[in-house]
Amino acid sequence: MILLDRLVRNLVIVILAAMVIVVAGNVFCRFVLQHSLYWADELAQILLVWLTFIGAALGVKDKSHYVLNFLTDRIKGGAQKYFKVMQQLISILSILILLYFSTIVAWNVRFWTMPATEISRAYVYMICPIGCLMMLYYAVQITLREFKEGRAEENNL
């Protein structure tokens, strides 16, 4: 799914660029023109939430999230692969829990509107379940890869 990876990375870049433009534009208008853009803070908030969850999916894909490897690094052989797979399964369980509850929240706020932009808060919160699905996809890929590598090492011994 190289296309999905490229799409996610480009989306992060576009969201970050849009956030920089909106915030910088609002600062310019506020301090130079003495007139604040009433919608800019809300849009920056929306973009930050979207950036967070899409970025979290990239963090899972790149395995750049913080991991406690104290025990795993001291174990060698097949047991180490077992612990790596267990770490991934715990991550998947955590993502599934977040997916479940974030879906409920996104559904329950669908009738709430943001005061300045007058858009539904569901558009803000729906990125959490979407991001969780992306995180789940990447976490399952990593888990299957770890499992296959462990099985291949067992067969070579």
Order of alpha helices (4+ residues) and beta strands (2+ residues): alpha-alpha-alpha-alpha-alpha-alpha
